[in-house]
Amino acid sequence: MVFTSLEFLTLFLPGFFGIYLVTPAAWRNRVLLLGSWFFYAWWSPVFLSLLIIVTGIAWFGGLLIQQASEHHNQQRAKHWLILLITINVGILCWFKYANIVVATYNQTALWVGAMPVTWQKVLLPAGLSFFVLQAVSYLIDVKRNTIKAQPSFVDFGAYIAMFGQLIAGPIIRYEWVHTELAHRPMNWPNFRQGARRFMIGMSMKVLVADTLAPIADIAFALPAPSMADAWLGCGAYTLQLFFDFAGYSAMAIGLGQMMGFHFPENFNSPYLARNIQDFWRRWHLSLSSWIRDYLYIPLGGNRYGVYKTYRNLLLTMAIAGLWHGGDSWNFLFWGIAHGVALSVNRIWNEAGWPRLPSALAHALTLIFVMLAWTLFRATDFDNAIAMYQGQLGFNALALGNELRLAWRPAHGIAAILGIACVLFPLAQPWLDRQPASQRLANIRGLWPLGAFLLSYSLLASRGSTPFLYFQF
């Protein structure tokens, strides 16, 4: 069950809020927990047991760490933290990386004439990467005494399992929501604004991301794409990924607000960044801040000299790349590429070299991001090389027959709409200075409803498409 499915929109969501809204405030976390577990069990009842195990380990572990700290036994608290992080990371690594490790071993074994290992593929539970990171950040924050351990399993379980952001984030830290877990107002303004945000997110997903997805799929499936094929496919995927993930984040934020939670924004016009550091200040903000606070800074950040600073940058981004996927080493290379780019950006700034003109800086940053997305999207390294060869013009230049036959007016409309939405923040200051008529204000207030109804009609006719970040 995904947000853009008819069963979610017509059955689960009305049923959940029908119960949630009439439930007394003291019992709403129970409704949220049970509803979220039901939502997750729709994917797989077996994976629900894993979610409950991770939740129980983190909840009980937080109490153990706090108890040791309160008895001034910091060494024991540290040992508990190391053990608990090891368990959580071990669970994540088993489900996410066992397949690729065995596949890599088997391929190497064939090269050297050894016997490959018989292996049954391990299925990746949806959202595992996200709720494991939430559990780890909670345990670390309890150890740091940033937060107090949650004594109620129900309240903690509701935090980990909130169905709005359970599958693909944002990565919500406990300190951001612990007050609202205890008490949050249910009122019409919150519900209305949350519903509007949900409808905007759904429109981003269905009208832009899902419409452009077939173009990206065809382009990346070509054995020898032309330059036009490769860049059209890369451009389609660049828009698809942003509107898919940012759309999901908007829907998650909206669902949270409908229940009285206020989640932080997860995107801030990343394709308008003027350098790669700026890009990571704008893209997947909950992950970027998590990487900074729980990886980069604990590794030493930039506090211990030039060599360790760049080592930490490369190592942190390599880990971030691995976190994104376990079915291809491309994700590791993608992370390393961003680590190198961040290092070059830092060297440039520290050397005091002149800043590039704004337009050129934006263009170069976007080109790098798109080239890196090529590696991110490719099914394997050979597929990435084929796309890069096409982008560099090693094959034909003109658009191939596959994409020419697949292209429809709807794809062009979705691309124009996506580009317009990406560029819209540039025009916002000018629009804010214009005297807004009541009619314009009404249109701006009602357009999400029209876009939602159009999206719903498209879902009814062509079905739902899973969100891209479900696989991570």
Disulfide bonds with the S-S distance in Angstrom:
none
